[in-house]
Structure formats: structure tokens, C-alpha cells
Amino acid sequence: MRAGVRRADAVLQGGGVKVIGLVGALTVAEELGYSWVNIAGTSAGAMVAALLAAGYRARELAQILEELDFACFRDPGPLGQIPLAGPLLALLLNKGMYRGDYLEGWVRAQLVARGVRTFGDLLLPGETDPRFRFKLQVIAADISRGRLLVLPQDMAAYGVQPEELDVARAVRMSASLPFFYRPVAARWRDDGQEQLSYIVDGGLLSNFPVWLFDVDGAPPWPTFGFMLVDPDYQRPQTIRGPVSLAAALVSTMLEAHDARYLEEADRVRTIRIPTCGVRTTDFDISPAQRRKLFEAGRAAAREFFAGWNFPRYVEQYRLPPGRGGRRRRPALSAPVKAPGREAAAGR
């Protein structure tokens, strides 16, 4: 029997195929009765976040990822299929070795199965604060303008209404691993002149935006961070050519900083999931490695929740000394419903 439903927000770190560990941790949280109000993610974490926002349960995602052939996410264009020199030519001429079309199409198919196409399908009924009106937010990076993007809100600067942004396209933007996938082009106007920006993986600027749903003073419910941690992230990587060089660069950009720097107030609300030696771009991950990652996520979540105490967290980290906090985030005035299914009990 499930425990009583508790509201919470979730922020999911990116990590390529390692998101299997995130899903393992999410299954434990849901078994304990947690139901997600707002969900955010970066890169592959954005993919999982989008499916959760569409109404999938973590156990469903575990089954989907168990059967998924991650190798299909390597989808080279004609240039990339040229033996030996293909990946390098694709990188030089197309700004990425792989197209990323399979990733976007796969995500779109899963979302459509739950009746979700645009962010307009993920509006939270009764939510009046513009920061929280979309159930899902994903992080991307505009490398042309040097900007962190929170989608869908920031697409307004590119002439796209946030409600009209295609969710799968936003995930594709967030998961555009530099050097691996072609960046997503976005046009905008400045003083009447059309400009072109290239949007890539949000992990380049913020792979773990656990701050995204924070409010002044005491929050009405917790935000949990789901973080992938490699204890051996500093071990040497073998560089044999452009593909392995790209993989090493991506791993360094997305993993090294967040593995070392996490403030205490964020650490205490973060589930740190061992990556079991799996790399972001290990698309040929074995069934045994998948199971190991999944169980590592479950073990990390069980350990975390055994010591979690929301009132204590609020008292220690969110209330100014000597006075109570201010609840700035309004409670939802209507039940939260995920498209295509009834909201979890208690929302």
C-alpha cells in the first residue's frame, strides 16, 4: 500500500545513459508517497523530467529504459557514415557528429502517447506565479549569446510563445551534447535584423539547477535534487581520436564541477546517486550495468529519505535567525492533473 501522497518538486541532473540511476531513485520517492508538482531537468534529466510531467510513473520509465536501445541515439547523417573520417567531418561541417533526430522523435512519441505535445499541455491549473505555471522546466544554453535558458519561458525572446513550444524540441535543445549532437538553431531579431543562435546542452552552464524552484523564506513543500555522482570522476580517460576526445570533453564539462561544488543547504536536499563507472556517452551499456545503476539509485534514495526531515531542513536553512519565514509561493487552488490521467490522490 502506498503511503499518503506528499507534494514535492524535483530537479534532475543530466548524465546521458546514467539517468537510469535517477529513475531508480525516483521509484523509491514515489513509493514513499511523493508526487511531483514542478519538475525540472537538464539534458537527459530533462528527458526523464518531461516524461514524468506527462504522467509517467517512475516504475513505467524503468521498464521503458530497460528495453530502450541507447545505441540508436547515435544517428549519424550521410557524412558521419563515412568510415574512419566520417565523425570528424560531421563535427567540422555540421557542428556535431550525430543529428539528434532519433532522440527528439523518441521523446515525442512517448509524450504523444500521454497526450502531451506543447508546454500548453503542461500548465498547472490554479497556479498564478509565472515561475511555476508550467509543470515542466528544462535548462539549455545559448552559446551564441552566452545565456542560460530556462524553457519554455525564455523562448519568448526568440519569438516563440512559451505555451506553443514543442516539449520534445525543448528536450532536444537541453540534450544537445556539445560535439556529439548538432546544436539547435534559433532565430531572433535585434534592431530589426535577424540573428541566429545555437542552443546546446544546458549542462554546459547548469547541469544541476536545484535552485530553480526556491522561494523566499519557508517553502510550502520540499525540492529534492537527484544528482549523479562518480567517485572516480578524476580518473584518466583514454583519448584515441575525435570521438573519444569529444566524450572526454563532454564528461569533464558536465560532471567535474558539480561533483565537487555543492553548498551545504543544497547537499542536504540532494540524493547523490553513484554512477557505477558508467559514462555519459556509454550508449552500449549492458543489461548488467543498467540493473546496477538502477539499484544504486534505489539504495541512494532509501539512505537519503531515512534521514530526511522537512521541518528540520526549513528551520536550519530557510528561516532567517530569530523570525519565521515568509511563504511567497501560493498553494495551488485547483487539483493538479497530468494530461491523459487523473492527478495523484491528495493533490
Secondary structure as the mmCIF struct_conf table of DSSP 4:
data_model
#
loop_
_struct_conf.conf_type_id
_struct_conf.id
_struct_conf.beg_label_comp_id
_struct_conf.beg_label_asym_id
_struct_conf.beg_label_seq_id
_struct_conf.end_label_comp_id
_struct_conf.end_label_asym_id
_struct_conf.end_label_seq_id
HELX_LH_PP_P HELX_LH_PP_P1 ARG A 2 VAL A 5
STRN STRN1 ARG A 6 LEU A 12
HELX_RH_3T_P HELX_RH_3T_P1 GLY A 16 LYS A 18
HELX_RH_AL_P HELX_RH_AL_P1 VAL A 19 GLU A 31
TURN_TY1_P TURN_TY1_P1 LEU A 32 GLY A 33
STRN STRN2 TYR A 34 THR A 42
TURN_TY1_P TURN_TY1_P2 SER A 43 SER A 43
HELX_RH_AL_P HELX_RH_AL_P2 ALA A 44 ALA A 53
TURN_TY1_P TURN_TY1_P3 ALA A 54 GLY A 55
HELX_RH_AL_P HELX_RH_AL_P3 ALA A 58 GLU A 67
HELX_RH_3T_P HELX_RH_3T_P2 PHE A 70 PHE A 73
TURN_TY1_P TURN_TY1_P4 PRO A 78 PRO A 78
HELX_RH_3T_P HELX_RH_3T_P3 LEU A 79 GLN A 81
BEND BEND1 ILE A 82 ILE A 82
TURN_TY1_P TURN_TY1_P5 PRO A 83 ALA A 85
HELX_RH_AL_P HELX_RH_AL_P4 GLY A 86 ASN A 94
BEND BEND2 LYS A 95 LYS A 95
STRN STRN3 GLY A 96 TYR A 98
HELX_RH_AL_P HELX_RH_AL_P5 ASP A 101 VAL A 112
TURN_TY1_P TURN_TY1_P6 ALA A 113 GLY A 115
STRN STRN4 THR A 118 THR A 118
HELX_RH_3T_P HELX_RH_3T_P4 PHE A 119 LEU A 122
STRN STRN5 LEU A 123 LEU A 123
TURN_TY1_P TURN_TY1_P7 PRO A 125 GLY A 126
TURN_TY1_P TURN_TY1_P8 PRO A 130 PHE A 132
BEND BEND3 ARG A 133 ARG A 133
STRN STRN6 PHE A 134 PHE A 134
BEND BEND4 LYS A 135 LYS A 135
STRN STRN7 LEU A 136 ASP A 142
TURN_TY1_P TURN_TY1_P9 ILE A 143 GLY A 146
STRN STRN8 ARG A 147 LEU A 151
TURN_TY1_P TURN_TY1_P10 PRO A 152 PRO A 152
HELX_RH_3T_P HELX_RH_3T_P5 GLN A 153 TYR A 158
TURN_TY1_P TURN_TY1_P11 GLY A 159 GLY A 159
HELX_RH_3T_P HELX_RH_3T_P6 PRO A 162 GLU A 164
BEND BEND5 LEU A 165 LEU A 165
STRN STRN9 ASP A 166 ASP A 166
HELX_RH_AL_P HELX_RH_AL_P6 VAL A 167 SER A 174
TURN_TY1_P TURN_TY1_P12 ALA A 175 ALA A 175
TURN_TY1_P TURN_TY1_P13 PRO A 178 PRO A 178
STRN STRN10 PHE A 179 TYR A 181
HELX_LH_PP_P HELX_LH_PP_P2 ARG A 182 PRO A 183
STRN STRN11 VAL A 184 ASP A 190
TURN_TY1_P TURN_TY1_P14 ASP A 191 GLY A 192
STRN STRN12 GLN A 193 ASP A 201
TURN_TY1_P TURN_TY1_P15 GLY A 202 GLY A 202
HELX_RH_AL_P HELX_RH_AL_P7 GLY A 203 SER A 206
BEND BEND6 ASN A 207 ASN A 207
TURN_TY1_P TURN_TY1_P16 VAL A 210 PHE A 213
BEND BEND7 ASP A 216 ALA A 218
BEND BEND8 PRO A 220 TRP A 221
STRN STRN13 THR A 223 VAL A 229
TURN_TY1_P TURN_TY1_P17 PRO A 231 GLN A 234
BEND BEND9 ARG A 235 ARG A 235
BEND BEND10 GLY A 241 GLY A 241
HELX_RH_AL_P HELX_RH_AL_P8 PRO A 242 SER A 251
HELX_RH_PI_P HELX_RH_PI_P1 THR A 252 ALA A 256
HELX_RH_AL_P HELX_RH_AL_P9 HIS A 257 ARG A 260
HELX_RH_AL_P HELX_RH_AL_P10 GLU A 264 ARG A 267
TURN_TY1_P TURN_TY1_P18 VAL A 268 ARG A 269
STRN STRN14 THR A 270 PRO A 274
TURN_TY1_P TURN_TY1_P19 CYS A 276 GLY A 277
TURN_TY1_P TURN_TY1_P20 THR A 280 THR A 281
TURN_TY1_P TURN_TY1_P21 PHE A 283 ASP A 284
HELX_RH_AL_P HELX_RH_AL_P11 PRO A 287 GLY A 307
HELX_RH_AL_P HELX_RH_AL_P12 PHE A 310 TYR A 313
HELX_RH_PI_P HELX_RH_PI_P2 VAL A 314 ARG A 318
BEND BEND11 LEU A 319 LEU A 319
HELX_LH_PP_P HELX_LH_PP_P3 PRO A 320 PRO A 320
TURN_TY1_P TURN_TY1_P22 PRO A 321 GLY A 322
BEND BEND12 ARG A 323 ARG A 323
BEND BEND13 ARG A 329 ARG A 329
HELX_LH_PP_P HELX_LH_PP_P4 PRO A 330 LEU A 332
BEND BEND14 SER A 333 ALA A 334
TURN_TY1_P TURN_TY1_P23 PRO A 339 GLY A 340
BEND BEND15 ARG A 341 ARG A 341
HELX_LH_PP_P HELX_LH_PP_P5 GLU A 342 ALA A 344
TURN_TY1_P TURN_TY1_P24 ALA A 345 GLY A 346
#
